Amino acid sequence: MKTGTMTIGGNLFRAISIDEENDTAMAEMTMPPAKGPNYQNTPHRHPSVEPVDVISGLAEVSHGFDLDHLVVEVLRPGQRLVLQGNEWHAIKNLSTQEELVVYLGHSPMGRLWHEFVAGGMVAQVDGHLPVGYVSTWFDRLGMEFGNKH
């Protein structure tokens, strides 16, 4: 495990920056090679706008406002997709060999997203977050998961 990261469902998150004046935050997510279920593969949504910047690897991003008709896009390093607030989305690592590294921005609610990731980096012990940490924060952040994989 990388130092200074928080682990959720096998994905590593690291707080990168916060702009409190504009209520925006940036985090790095490293997703392991596609070898099993990953909560990021399930469509979910939240009120904040979320730019997804691919740093390395190959990402499949499903997104849209109609859960039954999501658009699927493949993003390569250097490409960006901006997900709107409350837009359903799911991110998959298309490689079974390489990690996927993306920068995820959040605005508004950047301060809360930053507290979630930075707090998790501190609260995590031996790769595990305290019981209820993620569900409590997902509620605070307005996260909602769809029923499709």
N, C-alpha and C positions, 0 to 999 in steps of 0.2 A: 504494500500500500504506500502511496506517495505521502510524504509528510505534509501537514497543513491541509488535509482534505477531509471531507465528510463523505461517508459511503451510504448510498440509498439503493437497495436492490442491485448491488454490484457495480453501480455507477459511482464514479468519484467526482465530487464537486469541490471547487476551490473558489472562494470569493476573490475577485480581481480588483474591482473598484466600486466606489459609490459617489454619486453626485447628489448630495442632500438638497441643494438648492433647486435642482430640477427633478428630484425624486426618482432618479434612475440608478440602476446597479448593473454590474456585469459579473458573470461567474463563468468559470470554465467547467465543462462536463467532459469526462473521459468515460466512454462506454466500451466495455469489453467486447471482444469478437462475438458475433452472433452464434451462440451455441445453446441457447435455452431461453426461457421466458424472461422478459425484462419489463418492468412496469411502464417504461417510456414507450413501449410498443402499443400500449393501450391508449386509445384516444382520450384526451383529457382537455380541460380548458380552465381558464382563470381570467379575471378582469384585466390584467396587465397586457400591454403590447409586448411581444417577445421577438426581437430580431435573433435569428439563428445564423451564425457565421461558422462555416466549416473550416477548421484549421488543418486537420489531416484525416484521412480516411474517406469513406464513401457513405453518405447518409441518405436514407429514404425518409422523406417527410410527407405524411398524409395530413391534409388540412382542409377545412371548410366549415361553414356554419350549419350544414345539413349533415348530421352524423351518418346518414345512409348514403350520401353521395360525396365522399371525400376525394379531393384531387391528390394524386400521388406525384411527387417530384423527387428526382435524384439530384443531390447536391454534392459537388466536388470541392476540394480545397480552394479557398478564395471566393467561393460563392456564398450569397446571403439570401435568406428568405425572411420577410417580416410577417410574423403572425399577429393578427389583430386581437384586441381584447375580446375574450369569450369565443374565440374561434377554436373549434375542435382541432386537435393536432396530436400526432404521434411521431416519434423519431425512432428509426431503426438503424442499426449498424449493418450494412450489407456485406461486410467481410466476415468470414469465419476465421481469419488469420490475424487481422490487424485491429488495433483499437481505433475508435472514432473519437476525435477531439473537436468539440465545438465551443464557441463562446455564446452564451445565452444572456441577452439583455432583458431588463424588465423596467417598464415605465408605464403608468405611474406605479406606485407601491414599491419602488426600488429600495427604499429604506427597509421595509419589511422583508423583502427577499434577501437583502444583504444580512439582516439580523438572523434570518433562518440559516443561511449557509455559514456565516462566520460563527454563529452560536453553536452550530452543529460541529464545526471543526474543533471547538473547545470542549464541547460536551461528550464527544465520542471517546470511548475507551476500548482499546483493542479491536477497533473496527466496528464497534456496536454503539448505536445511539441509545439513550435512555428510553425505556418503554413509554410509548405515547408521544415521543418528541415529534415524529414526522406527522402523525395524524392531527395533533394539535396545531402544528404550523400549517398543514394543508387546509385545515378549517379556517384559520386566520387569513390565509392568502386567497380564499375563495376557490380552491381547487375542486373540480368536479370531474369524475371519471365516467366515460361512456361504458356501455356493456359489450362493446365489440373488441376483438383482438386483431 
